[in-house]
Amino acid sequence: MKQPAVYIVTCKTKSALYIGVTGNLKKRIWQHKNAVEKGFSRKYKTNKLVYFELFDDFYTAISREKQLKKWNLSWKERLINETNPKWDALYEPI
């Protein structure tokens, strides 16, 4: 069963953020960690899950993803800091 989720991953230096939406968060983060897909995430090594939200439907999840992508960097950082102030990797708990 798919669980819609919006997530934010970063790199070791926290200098890049990637925001995505998925129906299988654990699988998608595994793909980031193993650089499966070409593109931004592989180039900037954004493979550390630092934030996620779960949703009941994809429409709401995609709307939230689009909203977050429009935010400036300081807003995104504040969102992460509110729920994960140490920017711990959240992959293992899921």
PyMOL Python script that loads the backbone (N, CA, C, O; Angstrom):
from pymol import cmd

cmd.read_pdbstr("""\
ATOM      1  N   MET A   1       0.839  -1.185   0.000  1.00  0.00           N
ATOM      2  CA  MET A   1       0.000   0.000   0.000  1.00  0.00           C
ATOM      3  C   MET A   1       0.882   1.245   0.000  1.00  0.00           C
ATOM      4  O   MET A   1       1.860   1.319   0.743  1.00  0.00           O
ATOM      5  N   LYS A   2       0.540   2.200  -0.816  1.00  0.00           N
ATOM      6  CA  LYS A   2       1.328   3.423  -0.926  1.00  0.00           C
ATOM      7  C   LYS A   2       0.929   4.419   0.152  1.00  0.00           C
ATOM      8  O   LYS A   2      -0.251   4.593   0.456  1.00  0.00           O
ATOM      9  N   GLN A   3       1.944   5.071   0.728  1.00  0.00           N
ATOM     10  CA  GLN A   3       1.736   6.113   1.729  1.00  0.00           C
ATOM     11  C   GLN A   3       2.353   7.395   1.172  1.00  0.00           C
ATOM     12  O   GLN A   3       3.575   7.544   1.188  1.00  0.00           O
ATOM     13  N   PRO A   4       1.526   8.326   0.678  1.00  0.00           N
ATOM     14  CA  PRO A   4       2.069   9.570   0.145  1.00  0.00           C
ATOM     15  C   PRO A   4       2.880  10.328   1.198  1.00  0.00           C
ATOM     16  O   PRO A   4       2.473  10.439   2.355  1.00  0.00           O
ATOM     17  N   ALA A   5       4.019  10.841   0.778  1.00  0.00           N
ATOM     18  CA  ALA A   5       4.899  11.577   1.684  1.00  0.00           C
ATOM     19  C   ALA A   5       5.655  12.656   0.913  1.00  0.00           C
ATOM     20  O   ALA A   5       5.987  12.497  -0.262  1.00  0.00           O
ATOM     21  N   VAL A   6       5.909  13.738   1.602  1.00  0.00           N
ATOM     22  CA  VAL A   6       6.806  14.787   1.121  1.00  0.00           C
ATOM     23  C   VAL A   6       8.037  14.701   2.005  1.00  0.00           C
ATOM     24  O   VAL A   6       7.930  14.495   3.214  1.00  0.00           O
ATOM     25  N   TYR A   7       9.202  14.858   1.402  1.00  0.00           N
ATOM     26  CA  TYR A   7      10.427  14.704   2.185  1.00  0.00           C
ATOM     27  C   TYR A   7      11.473  15.731   1.759  1.00  0.00           C
ATOM     28  O   TYR A   7      11.427  16.285   0.660  1.00  0.00           O
ATOM     29  N   ILE A   8      12.411  15.960   2.664  1.00  0.00           N
ATOM     30  CA  ILE A   8      13.560  16.823   2.372  1.00  0.00           C
ATOM     31  C   ILE A   8      14.815  16.038   2.727  1.00  0.00           C
ATOM     32  O   ILE A   8      14.945  15.506   3.830  1.00  0.00           O
ATOM     33  N   VAL A   9      15.735  15.978   1.772  1.00  0.00           N
ATOM     34  CA  VAL A   9      17.045  15.378   2.003  1.00  0.00           C
ATOM     35  C   VAL A   9      18.105  16.455   1.796  1.00  0.00           C
ATOM     36  O   VAL A   9      17.899  17.423   1.064  1.00  0.00           O
ATOM     37  N   THR A  10      19.234  16.263   2.453  1.00  0.00           N
ATOM     38  CA  THR A  10      20.342  17.211   2.334  1.00  0.00           C
ATOM     39  C   THR A  10      21.644  16.431   2.184  1.00  0.00           C
ATOM     40  O   THR A  10      21.659  15.201   2.233  1.00  0.00           O
ATOM     41  N   CYS A  11      22.722  17.162   2.001  1.00  0.00           N
ATOM     42  CA  CYS A  11      24.046  16.553   1.886  1.00  0.00           C
ATOM     43  C   CYS A  11      24.794  16.730   3.214  1.00  0.00           C
ATOM     44  O   CYS A  11      24.273  17.348   4.142  1.00  0.00           O
ATOM     45  N   LYS A  12      25.997  16.196   3.299  1.00  0.00           N
ATOM     46  CA  LYS A  12      26.786  16.274   4.539  1.00  0.00           C
ATOM     47  C   LYS A  12      26.963  17.700   5.031  1.00  0.00           C
ATOM     48  O   LYS A  12      26.874  17.956   6.232  1.00  0.00           O
ATOM     49  N   THR A  13      27.210  18.623   4.126  1.00  0.00           N
ATOM     50  CA  THR A  13      27.506  20.005   4.522  1.00  0.00           C
ATOM     51  C   THR A  13      26.247  20.855   4.697  1.00  0.00           C
ATOM     52  O   THR A  13      26.336  22.022   5.078  1.00  0.00           O
ATOM     53  N   LYS A  14      25.086  20.280   4.423  1.00  0.00           N
ATOM     54  CA  LYS A  14      23.799  20.983   4.507  1.00  0.00           C
ATOM     55  C   LYS A  14      23.721  22.157   3.530  1.00  0.00           C
ATOM     56  O   LYS A  14      22.940  23.085   3.736  1.00  0.00           O
ATOM     57  N   SER A  15      24.517  22.117   2.484  1.00  0.00           N
ATOM     58  CA  SER A  15      24.562  23.224   1.530  1.00  0.00           C
ATOM     59  C   SER A  15      23.540  23.078   0.403  1.00  0.00           C
ATOM     60  O   SER A  15      23.355  24.001  -0.389  1.00  0.00           O
ATOM     61  N   ALA A  16      22.881  21.930   0.328  1.00  0.00           N
ATOM     62  CA  ALA A  16      21.864  21.708  -0.707  1.00  0.00           C
ATOM     63  C   ALA A  16      20.690  20.950  -0.092  1.00  0.00           C
ATOM     64  O   ALA A  16      20.874  20.054   0.731  1.00  0.00           O
ATOM     65  N   LEU A  17      19.485  21.325  -0.508  1.00  0.00           N
ATOM     66  CA  LEU A  17      18.272  20.632  -0.078  1.00  0.00           C
ATOM     67  C   LEU A  17      17.527  20.133  -1.309  1.00  0.00           C
ATOM     68  O   LEU A  17      17.461  20.815  -2.331  1.00  0.00           O
ATOM     69  N   TYR A  18      16.974  18.942  -1.194  1.00  0.00           N
ATOM     70  CA  TYR A  18      16.137  18.384  -2.252  1.00  0.00           C
ATOM     71  C   TYR A  18      14.782  18.067  -1.637  1.00  0.00           C
ATOM     72  O   TYR A  18      14.706  17.401  -0.605  1.00  0.00           O
ATOM     73  N   ILE A  19      13.716  18.541  -2.264  1.00  0.00           N
ATOM     74  CA  ILE A  19      12.357  18.275  -1.802  1.00  0.00           C
ATOM     75  C   ILE A  19      11.683  17.378  -2.828  1.00  0.00           C
ATOM     76  O   ILE A  19      11.715  17.650  -4.028  1.00  0.00           O
ATOM     77  N   GLY A  20      11.072  16.303  -2.339  1.00  0.00           N
ATOM     78  CA  GLY A  20      10.402  15.379  -3.239  1.00  0.00           C
ATOM     79  C   GLY A  20       9.117  14.843  -2.653  1.00  0.00           C
ATOM     80  O   GLY A  20       8.801  15.075  -1.486  1.00  0.00           O
ATOM     81  N   VAL A  21       8.376  14.118  -3.485  1.00  0.00           N
ATOM     82  CA  VAL A  21       7.144  13.449  -3.066  1.00  0.00           C
ATOM     83  C   VAL A  21       7.244  12.000  -3.526  1.00  0.00           C
ATOM     84  O   VAL A  21       7.803  11.717  -4.586  1.00  0.00           O
ATOM     85  N   THR A  22       6.704  11.088  -2.731  1.00  0.00           N
ATOM     86  CA  THR A  22       6.799   9.665  -3.043  1.00  0.00           C
ATOM     87  C   THR A  22       5.638   8.899  -2.431  1.00  0.00           C
ATOM     88  O   THR A  22       4.945   9.402  -1.547  1.00  0.00           O
ATOM     89  N   GLY A  23       5.437   7.704  -2.900  1.00  0.00           N
ATOM     90  CA  GLY A  23       4.440   6.812  -2.326  1.00  0.00           C
ATOM     91  C   GLY A  23       5.076   5.741  -1.449  1.00  0.00           C
ATOM     92  O   GLY A  23       4.379   4.974  -0.785  1.00  0.00           O
ATOM     93  N   ASN A  24       6.416   5.694  -1.454  1.00  0.00           N
ATOM     94  CA  ASN A  24       7.148   4.721  -0.649  1.00  0.00           C
ATOM     95  C   ASN A  24       8.408   5.405  -0.126  1.00  0.00           C
ATOM     96  O   ASN A  24       9.456   5.360  -0.769  1.00  0.00           O
ATOM     97  N   LEU A  25       8.304   6.025   1.021  1.00  0.00           N
ATOM     98  CA  LEU A  25       9.398   6.848   1.554  1.00  0.00           C
ATOM     99  C   LEU A  25      10.663   6.040   1.792  1.00  0.00           C
ATOM    100  O   LEU A  25      11.754   6.477   1.425  1.00  0.00           O
ATOM    101  N   LYS A  26      10.534   4.885   2.393  1.00  0.00           N
ATOM    102  CA  LYS A  26      11.720   4.082   2.694  1.00  0.00           C
ATOM    103  C   LYS A  26      12.476   3.713   1.415  1.00  0.00           C
ATOM    104  O   LYS A  26      13.702   3.818   1.364  1.00  0.00           O
ATOM    105  N   LYS A  27      11.753   3.288   0.397  1.00  0.00           N
ATOM    106  CA  LYS A  27      12.387   2.925  -0.883  1.00  0.00           C
ATOM    107  C   LYS A  27      13.022   4.149  -1.535  1.00  0.00           C
ATOM    108  O   LYS A  27      14.139   4.070  -2.045  1.00  0.00           O
ATOM    109  N   ARG A  28      12.325   5.268  -1.520  1.00  0.00           N
ATOM    110  CA  ARG A  28      12.834   6.477  -2.179  1.00  0.00           C
ATOM    111  C   ARG A  28      14.108   6.979  -1.507  1.00  0.00           C
ATOM    112  O   ARG A  28      15.049   7.387  -2.187  1.00  0.00           O
ATOM    113  N   ILE A  29      14.142   6.951  -0.180  1.00  0.00           N
ATOM    114  CA  ILE A  29      15.352   7.407   0.511  1.00  0.00           C
ATOM    115  C   ILE A  29      16.497   6.435   0.253  1.00  0.00           C
ATOM    116  O   ILE A  29      17.646   6.858   0.124  1.00  0.00           O
ATOM    117  N   TRP A  30      16.203   5.144   0.176  1.00  0.00           N
ATOM    118  CA  TRP A  30      17.232   4.168  -0.186  1.00  0.00           C
ATOM    119  C   TRP A  30      17.820   4.535  -1.549  1.00  0.00           C
ATOM    120  O   TRP A  30      19.032   4.453  -1.748  1.00  0.00           O
ATOM    121  N   GLN A  31      16.958   4.941  -2.487  1.00  0.00           N
ATOM    122  CA  GLN A  31      17.427   5.341  -3.818  1.00  0.00           C
ATOM    123  C   GLN A  31      18.346   6.566  -3.722  1.00  0.00           C
ATOM    124  O   GLN A  31      19.368   6.633  -4.406  1.00  0.00           O
ATOM    125  N   HIS A  32      17.982   7.523  -2.880  1.00  0.00           N
ATOM    126  CA  HIS A  32      18.852   8.694  -2.685  1.00  0.00           C
ATOM    127  C   HIS A  32      20.191   8.255  -2.086  1.00  0.00           C
ATOM    128  O   HIS A  32      21.246   8.677  -2.559  1.00  0.00           O
ATOM    129  N   LYS A  33      20.157   7.424  -1.064  1.00  0.00           N
ATOM    130  CA  LYS A  33      21.379   6.990  -0.380  1.00  0.00           C
ATOM    131  C   LYS A  33      22.312   6.217  -1.316  1.00  0.00           C
ATOM    132  O   LYS A  33      23.530   6.230  -1.141  1.00  0.00           O
ATOM    133  N   ASN A  34      21.735   5.552  -2.297  1.00  0.00           N
ATOM    134  CA  ASN A  34      22.528   4.740  -3.210  1.00  0.00           C
ATOM    135  C   ASN A  34      22.703   5.382  -4.586  1.00  0.00           C
ATOM    136  O   ASN A  34      23.166   4.729  -5.521  1.00  0.00           O
ATOM    137  N   ALA A  35      22.336   6.650  -4.711  1.00  0.00           N
ATOM    138  CA  ALA A  35      22.524   7.429  -5.935  1.00  0.00           C
ATOM    139  C   ALA A  35      22.017   6.686  -7.175  1.00  0.00           C
ATOM    140  O   ALA A  35      22.699   6.629  -8.199  1.00  0.00           O
ATOM    141  N   VAL A  36      20.827   6.127  -7.071  1.00  0.00           N
ATOM    142  CA  VAL A  36      20.244   5.340  -8.160  1.00  0.00           C
ATOM    143  C   VAL A  36      19.871   6.216  -9.354  1.00  0.00           C
ATOM    144  O   VAL A  36      20.132   5.844 -10.498  1.00  0.00           O
ATOM    145  N   GLU A  37      19.276   7.353  -9.105  1.00  0.00           N
ATOM    146  CA  GLU A  37      18.791   8.234 -10.170  1.00  0.00           C
ATOM    147  C   GLU A  37      19.832   9.300 -10.523  1.00  0.00           C
ATOM    148  O   GLU A  37      20.514   9.824  -9.642  1.00  0.00           O
ATOM    149  N   LYS A  38      19.947   9.609 -11.794  1.00  0.00           N
ATOM    150  CA  LYS A  38      20.800  10.715 -12.218  1.00  0.00           C
ATOM    151  C   LYS A  38      20.069  12.021 -11.937  1.00  0.00           C
ATOM    152  O   LYS A  38      18.841  12.047 -11.845  1.00  0.00           O
ATOM    153  N   GLY A  39      20.824  13.097 -11.802  1.00  0.00           N
ATOM    154  CA  GLY A  39      20.208  14.400 -11.621  1.00  0.00           C
ATOM    155  C   GLY A  39      20.718  15.132 -10.394  1.00  0.00           C
ATOM    156  O   GLY A  39      21.810  14.861  -9.894  1.00  0.00           O
ATOM    157  N   PHE A  40      19.904  16.065  -9.920  1.00  0.00           N
ATOM    158  CA  PHE A  40      20.277  16.954  -8.824  1.00  0.00           C
ATOM    159  C   PHE A  40      20.770  16.184  -7.605  1.00  0.00           C
ATOM    160  O   PHE A  40      21.832  16.482  -7.059  1.00  0.00           O
ATOM    161  N   SER A  41      20.000  15.207  -7.190  1.00  0.00           N
ATOM    162  CA  SER A  41      20.311  14.494  -5.952  1.00  0.00           C
ATOM    163  C   SER A  41      21.652  13.759  -6.026  1.00  0.00           C
ATOM    164  O   SER A  41      22.415  13.762  -5.059  1.00  0.00           O
ATOM    165  N   ARG A  42      21.936  13.140  -7.150  1.00  0.00           N
ATOM    166  CA  ARG A  42      23.225  12.457  -7.307  1.00  0.00           C
ATOM    167  C   ARG A  42      24.359  13.485  -7.381  1.00  0.00           C
ATOM    168  O   ARG A  42      25.408  13.307  -6.761  1.00  0.00           O
ATOM    169  N   LYS A  43      24.140  14.557  -8.144  1.00  0.00           N
ATOM    170  CA  LYS A  43      25.169  15.575  -8.325  1.00  0.00           C
ATOM    171  C   LYS A  43      25.571  16.222  -7.008  1.00  0.00           C
ATOM    172  O   LYS A  43      26.757  16.421  -6.746  1.00  0.00           O
ATOM    173  N   TYR A  44      24.573  16.554  -6.170  1.00  0.00           N
ATOM    174  CA  TYR A  44      24.844  17.258  -4.916  1.00  0.00           C
ATOM    175  C   TYR A  44      24.880  16.340  -3.695  1.00  0.00           C
ATOM    176  O   TYR A  44      24.996  16.808  -2.563  1.00  0.00           O
ATOM    177  N   LYS A  45      24.778  15.025  -3.933  1.00  0.00           N
ATOM    178  CA  LYS A  45      24.853  14.015  -2.883  1.00  0.00           C
ATOM    179  C   LYS A  45      23.866  14.276  -1.747  1.00  0.00           C
ATOM    180  O   LYS A  45      24.207  14.158  -0.570  1.00  0.00           O
ATOM    181  N   THR A  46      22.633  14.635  -2.122  1.00  0.00           N
ATOM    182  CA  THR A  46      21.585  14.846  -1.120  1.00  0.00           C
ATOM    183  C   THR A  46      20.975  13.487  -0.793  1.00  0.00           C
ATOM    184  O   THR A  46      20.091  12.997  -1.497  1.00  0.00           O
ATOM    185  N   ASN A  47      21.466  12.892   0.289  1.00  0.00           N
ATOM    186  CA  ASN A  47      21.054  11.538   0.638  1.00  0.00           C
ATOM    187  C   ASN A  47      20.711  11.361   2.117  1.00  0.00           C
ATOM    188  O   ASN A  47      20.534  10.234   2.581  1.00  0.00           O
ATOM    189  N   LYS A  48      20.619  12.450   2.846  1.00  0.00           N
ATOM    190  CA  LYS A  48      20.318  12.382   4.280  1.00  0.00           C
ATOM    191  C   LYS A  48      18.909  12.930   4.522  1.00  0.00           C
ATOM    192  O   LYS A  48      18.661  14.125   4.362  1.00  0.00           O
ATOM    193  N   LEU A  49      18.000  12.047   4.905  1.00  0.00           N
ATOM    194  CA  LEU A  49      16.618  12.446   5.181  1.00  0.00           C
ATOM    195  C   LEU A  49      16.579  13.250   6.478  1.00  0.00           C
ATOM    196  O   LEU A  49      16.956  12.752   7.538  1.00  0.00           O
ATOM    197  N   VAL A  50      16.116  14.510   6.384  1.00  0.00           N
ATOM    198  CA  VAL A  50      16.055  15.368   7.574  1.00  0.00           C
ATOM    199  C   VAL A  50      14.640  15.829   7.901  1.00  0.00           C
ATOM    200  O   VAL A  50      14.405  16.400   8.966  1.00  0.00           O
ATOM    201  N   TYR A  51      13.691  15.586   6.988  1.00  0.00           N
ATOM    202  CA  TYR A  51      12.311  16.024   7.230  1.00  0.00           C
ATOM    203  C   TYR A  51      11.370  15.226   6.341  1.00  0.00           C
ATOM    204  O   TYR A  51      11.688  14.919   5.193  1.00  0.00           O
ATOM    205  N   PHE A  52      10.198  14.894   6.894  1.00  0.00           N
ATOM    206  CA  PHE A  52       9.155  14.304   6.060  1.00  0.00           C
ATOM    207  C   PHE A  52       7.788  14.540   6.682  1.00  0.00           C
ATOM    208  O   PHE A  52       7.652  14.737   7.889  1.00  0.00           O
ATOM    209  N   GLU A  53       6.790  14.514   5.823  1.00  0.00           N
ATOM    210  CA  GLU A  53       5.385  14.613   6.222  1.00  0.00           C
ATOM    211  C   GLU A  53       4.638  13.504   5.496  1.00  0.00           C
ATOM    212  O   GLU A  53       4.891  13.252   4.317  1.00  0.00           O
ATOM    213  N   LEU A  54       3.721  12.841   6.190  1.00  0.00           N
ATOM    214  CA  LEU A  54       2.896  11.803   5.594  1.00  0.00           C
ATOM    215  C   LEU A  54       1.506  12.357   5.311  1.00  0.00           C
ATOM    216  O   LEU A  54       1.012  13.214   6.043  1.00  0.00           O
ATOM    217  N   PHE A  55       0.879  11.865   4.247  1.00  0.00           N
ATOM    218  CA  PHE A  55      -0.428  12.356   3.819  1.00  0.00           C
ATOM    219  C   PHE A  55      -1.367  11.197   3.509  1.00  0.00           C
ATOM    220  O   PHE A  55      -0.934  10.063   3.303  1.00  0.00           O
ATOM    221  N   ASP A  56      -2.655  11.504   3.480  1.00  0.00           N
ATOM    222  CA  ASP A  56      -3.663  10.505   3.155  1.00  0.00           C
ATOM    223  C   ASP A  56      -3.859  10.328   1.650  1.00  0.00           C
ATOM    224  O   ASP A  56      -4.351   9.294   1.199  1.00  0.00           O
ATOM    225  N   ASP A  57      -3.469  11.353   0.870  1.00  0.00           N
ATOM    226  CA  ASP A  57      -3.677  11.272  -0.575  1.00  0.00           C
ATOM    227  C   ASP A  57      -2.566  12.022  -1.309  1.00  0.00           C
ATOM    228  O   ASP A  57      -1.922  12.915  -0.759  1.00  0.00           O
ATOM    229  N   PHE A  58      -2.366  11.631  -2.562  1.00  0.00           N
ATOM    230  CA  PHE A  58      -1.294  12.222  -3.365  1.00  0.00           C
ATOM    231  C   PHE A  58      -1.575  13.673  -3.744  1.00  0.00           C
ATOM    232  O   PHE A  58      -0.642  14.469  -3.856  1.00  0.00           O
ATOM    233  N   TYR A  59      -2.815  14.022  -3.939  1.00  0.00           N
ATOM    234  CA  TYR A  59      -3.137  15.396  -4.305  1.00  0.00           C
ATOM    235  C   TYR A  59      -2.623  16.358  -3.230  1.00  0.00           C
ATOM    236  O   TYR A  59      -1.983  17.360  -3.549  1.00  0.00           O
ATOM    237  N   THR A  60      -2.898  16.059  -1.976  1.00  0.00           N
ATOM    238  CA  THR A  60      -2.452  16.916  -0.873  1.00  0.00           C
ATOM    239  C   THR A  60      -0.930  16.904  -0.761  1.00  0.00           C
ATOM    240  O   THR A  60      -0.317  17.944  -0.522  1.00  0.00           O
ATOM    241  N   ALA A  61      -0.325  15.741  -0.930  1.00  0.00           N
ATOM    242  CA  ALA A  61       1.133  15.631  -0.840  1.00  0.00           C
ATOM    243  C   ALA A  61       1.806  16.449  -1.943  1.00  0.00           C
ATOM    244  O   ALA A  61       2.770  17.168  -1.678  1.00  0.00           O
ATOM    245  N   ILE A  62       1.314  16.347  -3.156  1.00  0.00           N
ATOM    246  CA  ILE A  62       1.900  17.091  -4.272  1.00  0.00           C
ATOM    247  C   ILE A  62       1.706  18.594  -4.085  1.00  0.00           C
ATOM    248  O   ILE A  62       2.593  19.384  -4.405  1.00  0.00           O
ATOM    249  N   SER A  63       0.557  18.978  -3.572  1.00  0.00           N
ATOM    250  CA  SER A  63       0.313  20.404  -3.292  1.00  0.00           C
ATOM    251  C   SER A  63       1.309  20.922  -2.265  1.00  0.00           C
ATOM    252  O   SER A  63       1.826  22.031  -2.401  1.00  0.00           O
ATOM    253  N   ARG A  64       1.577  20.120  -1.235  1.00  0.00           N
ATOM    254  CA  ARG A  64       2.529  20.522  -0.201  1.00  0.00           C
ATOM    255  C   ARG A  64       3.943  20.594  -0.771  1.00  0.00           C
ATOM    256  O   ARG A  64       4.692  21.519  -0.457  1.00  0.00           O
ATOM    257  N   GLU A  65       4.306  19.635  -1.599  1.00  0.00           N
ATOM    258  CA  GLU A  65       5.629  19.657  -2.223  1.00  0.00           C
ATOM    259  C   GLU A  65       5.823  20.937  -3.029  1.00  0.00           C
ATOM    260  O   GLU A  65       6.860  21.591  -2.922  1.00  0.00           O
ATOM    261  N   LYS A  66       4.837  21.289  -3.826  1.00  0.00           N
ATOM    262  CA  LYS A  66       4.921  22.506  -4.640  1.00  0.00           C
ATOM    263  C   LYS A  66       5.041  23.745  -3.764  1.00  0.00           C
ATOM    264  O   LYS A  66       5.789  24.671  -4.079  1.00  0.00           O
ATOM    265  N   GLN A  67       4.298  23.753  -2.659  1.00  0.00           N
ATOM    266  CA  GLN A  67       4.365  24.880  -1.732  1.00  0.00           C
ATOM    267  C   GLN A  67       5.772  25.017  -1.153  1.00  0.00           C
ATOM    268  O   GLN A  67       6.338  26.110  -1.145  1.00  0.00           O
ATOM    269  N   LEU A  68       6.335  23.911  -0.669  1.00  0.00           N
ATOM    270  CA  LEU A  68       7.663  23.951  -0.058  1.00  0.00           C
ATOM    271  C   LEU A  68       8.742  24.354  -1.054  1.00  0.00           C
ATOM    272  O   LEU A  68       9.684  25.061  -0.696  1.00  0.00           O
ATOM    273  N   LYS A  69       8.615  23.915  -2.289  1.00  0.00           N
ATOM    274  CA  LYS A  69       9.614  24.254  -3.301  1.00  0.00           C
ATOM    275  C   LYS A  69       9.646  25.751  -3.600  1.00  0.00           C
ATOM    276  O   LYS A  69      10.666  26.273  -4.048  1.00  0.00           O
ATOM    277  N   LYS A  70       8.548  26.433  -3.356  1.00  0.00           N
ATOM    278  CA  LYS A  70       8.487  27.882  -3.582  1.00  0.00           C
ATOM    279  C   LYS A  70       9.067  28.679  -2.415  1.00  0.00           C
ATOM    280  O   LYS A  70       9.375  29.862  -2.567  1.00  0.00           O
ATOM    281  N   TRP A  71       9.217  28.053  -1.268  1.00  0.00           N
ATOM    282  CA  TRP A  71       9.726  28.737  -0.084  1.00  0.00           C
ATOM    283  C   TRP A  71      11.191  29.121  -0.270  1.00  0.00           C
ATOM    284  O   TRP A  71      11.928  28.474  -1.014  1.00  0.00           O
ATOM    285  N   ASN A  72      11.596  30.181   0.417  1.00  0.00           N
ATOM    286  CA  ASN A  72      13.018  30.531   0.400  1.00  0.00           C
ATOM    287  C   ASN A  72      13.771  29.609   1.368  1.00  0.00           C
ATOM    288  O   ASN A  72      13.157  28.922   2.184  1.00  0.00           O
ATOM    289  N   LEU A  73      15.075  29.603   1.270  1.00  0.00           N
ATOM    290  CA  LEU A  73      15.907  28.687   2.036  1.00  0.00           C
ATOM    291  C   LEU A  73      15.708  28.829   3.542  1.00  0.00           C
ATOM    292  O   LEU A  73      15.643  27.823   4.248  1.00  0.00           O
ATOM    293  N   SER A  74      15.614  30.039   4.037  1.00  0.00           N
ATOM    294  CA  SER A  74      15.482  30.221   5.486  1.00  0.00           C
ATOM    295  C   SER A  74      14.177  29.623   6.015  1.00  0.00           C
ATOM    296  O   SER A  74      14.151  29.110   7.134  1.00  0.00           O
ATOM    297  N   TRP A  75      13.112  29.678   5.248  1.00  0.00           N
ATOM    298  CA  TRP A  75      11.838  29.071   5.668  1.00  0.00           C
ATOM    299  C   TRP A  75      11.975  27.548   5.722  1.00  0.00           C
ATOM    300  O   TRP A  75      11.485  26.904   6.649  1.00  0.00           O
ATOM    301  N   LYS A  76      12.642  26.988   4.728  1.00  0.00           N
ATOM    302  CA  LYS A  76      12.843  25.535   4.697  1.00  0.00           C
ATOM    303  C   LYS A  76      13.707  25.092   5.884  1.00  0.00           C
ATOM    304  O   LYS A  76      13.412  24.087   6.530  1.00  0.00           O
ATOM    305  N   GLU A  77      14.756  25.836   6.160  1.00  0.00           N
ATOM    306  CA  GLU A  77      15.627  25.512   7.287  1.00  0.00           C
ATOM    307  C   GLU A  77      14.871  25.618   8.613  1.00  0.00           C
ATOM    308  O   GLU A  77      15.061  24.789   9.503  1.00  0.00           O
ATOM    309  N   ARG A  78      14.027  26.622   8.744  1.00  0.00           N
ATOM    310  CA  ARG A  78      13.232  26.782   9.966  1.00  0.00           C
ATOM    311  C   ARG A  78      12.283  25.593  10.135  1.00  0.00           C
ATOM    312  O   ARG A  78      12.118  25.092  11.248  1.00  0.00           O
ATOM    313  N   LEU A  79      11.666  25.144   9.061  1.00  0.00           N
ATOM    314  CA  LEU A  79      10.770  23.992   9.116  1.00  0.00           C
ATOM    315  C   LEU A  79      11.514  22.755   9.624  1.00  0.00           C
ATOM    316  O   LEU A  79      11.011  22.035  10.486  1.00  0.00           O
ATOM    317  N   ILE A  80      12.688  22.516   9.098  1.00  0.00           N
ATOM    318  CA  ILE A  80      13.498  21.377   9.544  1.00  0.00           C
ATOM    319  C   ILE A  80      13.888  21.549  11.005  1.00  0.00           C
ATOM    320  O   ILE A  80      13.779  20.607  11.791  1.00  0.00           O
ATOM    321  N   ASN A  81      14.341  22.738  11.374  1.00  0.00           N
ATOM    322  CA  ASN A  81      14.772  22.996  12.748  1.00  0.00           C
ATOM    323  C   ASN A  81      13.658  22.801  13.770  1.00  0.00           C
ATOM    324  O   ASN A  81      13.926  22.404  14.904  1.00  0.00           O
ATOM    325  N   GLU A  82      12.414  23.073  13.386  1.00  0.00           N
ATOM    326  CA  GLU A  82      11.289  22.929  14.312  1.00  0.00           C
ATOM    327  C   GLU A  82      11.052  21.471  14.707  1.00  0.00           C
ATOM    328  O   GLU A  82      10.648  21.195  15.836  1.00  0.00           O
ATOM    329  N   THR A  83      11.297  20.554  13.801  1.00  0.00           N
ATOM    330  CA  THR A  83      11.025  19.140  14.088  1.00  0.00           C
ATOM    331  C   THR A  83      12.285  18.295  14.252  1.00  0.00           C
ATOM    332  O   THR A  83      12.232  17.207  14.824  1.00  0.00           O
ATOM    333  N   ASN A  84      13.408  18.787  13.757  1.00  0.00           N
ATOM    334  CA  ASN A  84      14.650  18.033  13.782  1.00  0.00           C
ATOM    335  C   ASN A  84      15.822  19.004  13.967  1.00  0.00           C
ATOM    336  O   ASN A  84      16.635  19.176  13.059  1.00  0.00           O
ATOM    337  N   PRO A  85      15.909  19.642  15.150  1.00  0.00           N
ATOM    338  CA  PRO A  85      16.895  20.710  15.354  1.00  0.00           C
ATOM    339  C   PRO A  85      18.355  20.305  15.153  1.00  0.00           C
ATOM    340  O   PRO A  85      19.183  21.157  14.833  1.00  0.00           O
ATOM    341  N   LYS A  86      18.686  19.039  15.330  1.00  0.00           N
ATOM    342  CA  LYS A  86      20.069  18.587  15.121  1.00  0.00           C
ATOM    343  C   LYS A  86      20.304  18.084  13.697  1.00  0.00           C
ATOM    344  O   LYS A  86      21.409  17.666  13.350  1.00  0.00           O
ATOM    345  N   TRP A  87      19.252  18.130  12.879  1.00  0.00           N
ATOM    346  CA  TRP A  87      19.312  17.640  11.506  1.00  0.00           C
ATOM    347  C   TRP A  87      19.801  16.184  11.477  1.00  0.00           C
ATOM    348  O   TRP A  87      20.617  15.799  10.639  1.00  0.00           O
ATOM    349  N   ASP A  88      19.278  15.395  12.413  1.00  0.00           N
ATOM    350  CA  ASP A  88      19.624  13.980  12.462  1.00  0.00           C
ATOM    351  C   ASP A  88      19.091  13.266  11.215  1.00  0.00           C
ATOM    352  O   ASP A  88      18.096  13.690  10.626  1.00  0.00           O
ATOM    353  N   ALA A  89      19.747  12.201  10.830  1.00  0.00           N
ATOM    354  CA  ALA A  89      19.266  11.368   9.724  1.00  0.00           C
ATOM    355  C   ALA A  89      18.044  10.593  10.202  1.00  0.00           C
ATOM    356  O   ALA A  89      18.100   9.899  11.217  1.00  0.00           O
ATOM    357  N   LEU A  90      16.949  10.712   9.472  1.00  0.00           N
ATOM    358  CA  LEU A  90      15.690  10.085   9.879  1.00  0.00           C
ATOM    359  C   LEU A  90      15.404   8.793   9.140  1.00  0.00           C
ATOM    360  O   LEU A  90      14.325   8.223   9.303  1.00  0.00           O
ATOM    361  N   TYR A  91      16.330   8.317   8.340  1.00  0.00           N
ATOM    362  CA  TYR A  91      16.092   7.106   7.546  1.00  0.00           C
ATOM    363  C   TYR A  91      15.894   5.878   8.423  1.00  0.00           C
ATOM    364  O   TYR A  91      14.951   5.119   8.198  1.00  0.00           O
ATOM    365  N   GLU A  92      16.738   5.663   9.400  1.00  0.00           N
ATOM    366  CA  GLU A  92      16.661   4.459  10.217  1.00  0.00           C
ATOM    367  C   GLU A  92      15.340   4.334  10.979  1.00  0.00           C
ATOM    368  O   GLU A  92      14.798   3.232  11.060  1.00  0.00           O
ATOM    369  N   PRO A  93      14.801   5.427  11.542  1.00  0.00           N
ATOM    370  CA  PRO A  93      13.525   5.296  12.264  1.00  0.00           C
ATOM    371  C   PRO A  93      12.349   4.875  11.391  1.00  0.00           C
ATOM    372  O   PRO A  93      11.380   4.319  11.909  1.00  0.00           O
ATOM    373  N   ILE A  94      12.400   5.123  10.080  1.00  0.00           N
ATOM    374  CA  ILE A  94      11.278   4.719   9.237  1.00  0.00           C
ATOM    375  C   ILE A  94      11.526   3.320   8.813  1.00  0.00           C
ATOM    376  O   ILE A  94      10.716   2.742   8.087  1.00  0.00           O
TER     377      ILE A  94
END
""", "prot")
cmd.dss("prot")
cmd.show_as("cartoon", "prot")
cmd.util.cbc("prot")
cmd.orient("prot")
